[in-house]
Amino acid sequence: MKKLKKILCLLILFMVLKPVFVFAANTYGDFGDIFFFVCPRILEDGYITDFRLGTRYSENYAGEIFFRYSKENGNEKFDESIEDSLISFDEKNHEFFFLPFERILTSSKTSEFRIGPGIYYNYNTVKEKGYFNMPELALLPVPKEPSNAYSNDFSMHTLGLLLGTSFFINLSEFFGIYGNLGVVPIFYFTAKQKMGITPFIDTLANYSQKGSGYPYFYADINIVIGYLSLDFLYDFTRLKYKLIDFDDNMNWHNPSRTIYLNSLKFEAALLIPTLECSKAKIGFGYSMSSYQLDSDKPVWKKQYYFVINSSVN
């Protein structure tokens, strides 16, 4: 009866909030031995959607699949120092976290802790196209055309072994902590990239490579205090990568650099009871992501976003 009540409640919630679900809904369900979670986040220039599906095999073992899809597109300058420039970009990222056998170390009504090995896979694509105009190029010892077209087509596959943990602690009816953490100690990747700057450089750069990096780390922490929900999300990646660049003679080459990627997100939202078995979650988030080459100064991108979720208990 309890399981049926949850299913009926989820169906009612879907019919009532269907327009919200399509664009920015967070749904959680726990039907006996199976649970799922869906949470899109609407960013300024794209969105991120999390999907988690898991099952409990027994009192001691469980498994889950976590998928995160992100998409960003828009327009920006070719370089902040070049005023007359415009680049359109489209970036997509598919992340899979597969944890088939998690050991349940502790479990009760107020707390649970799981840990287990798994597999991490990431498929990332970036497409850029645009132009820039630099009048000073015509003043070089060997004059160049000031107006140039720019294109970049990049794709990367990443694979590695994952060690993941998840937990929850409910200290009272009004205070709880929930978390998912994981680390990929070492990962391997293959990448392809095509780049063109014409007529500045007559030929197109076309480069493929294989390599490795370490580590990849992620942490998602949620704290609930009464009707207030606070979320902290963090990702870190380090890898050796050969970039596409050109030398003083306008020839393409591939210098090896160490790349550091950081991403932090903070969210604050109110939990508003809607139906007997559900709550709406409405608030805001703030995202900071950085890209750093070797010991250079990191380049940060910051933006606010809107959070509107609903959960089924």
Beta strands, then each sheet from edge to edge (+ up, - down):
strand 1: 27-31
strand 2: 34-43
strand 3: 46-56
strand 4: 61-76
strand 5: 85-107
strand 6: 111-133
strand 7: 147-172
strand 8: 175-184
strand 9: 187-198
strand 10: 205-225
strand 11: 228-242
strand 12: 245-246
strand 13: 252-253
strand 14: 256-273
strand 15: 278-293
strand 16: 299-312
sheet 1: 1+ 2- 3+ 4- 5+ 6- 7+ 8- 10+ 9-
sheet 2: 1+ 2- 3+ 4- 5+ 6- 7+ 8- 10+ 11- 14+ 15- 16+
sheet 3: 12+ 13-
end
